[in-house]
């Protein structure tokens, strides 16, 4: 069974761009890295994408391998494949968690999402996202709240699972 990321937390980012990965996230990264064993540091891929993306999406090695396989199945030369290759291969940063449970976010990635001294982590199933805390609150959280406000008071979002593929 594939482990999923769960939860959210906020962590300090030091002057060198080092930030602690939530402990529960590290266990999922370890489980999702086929080369990981005790004593090794789990690897991950951070996809930063184009100018519209205001967060970093972090993939386990197993999750990025699944994405890569789907991209490779697309016709060579097609625009969809070219754009996906650019985002997932070109606009990405492979890294690993260090012995202290931290990753280093290069200056380019910190500047892209305007992170200064704090980073907000939120689980997204087989990935997790890193946001500037204020950006997450003003954009993503407010968008979710607006969506919920448009629903009846007794609405249960689990109803969407009834229409899920493979359910």
Secondary structure, DSSP 4 states (H G I P E B T S, - for coil): ----B--EEEEEB-TT-EEEPPHHHHHHHHHT-TT--TTSPPEEEEE--STT--SEEEEEHHHHHHHHHHHHTSPTT-HHHHHHHIIIIISEEEEE--TTSEEE--HHHHHHTT-SSEEEEEEEBTEEEEE-HHHIIIIIIHHHHHHHHTS-TT--GGGGGGG-TT-
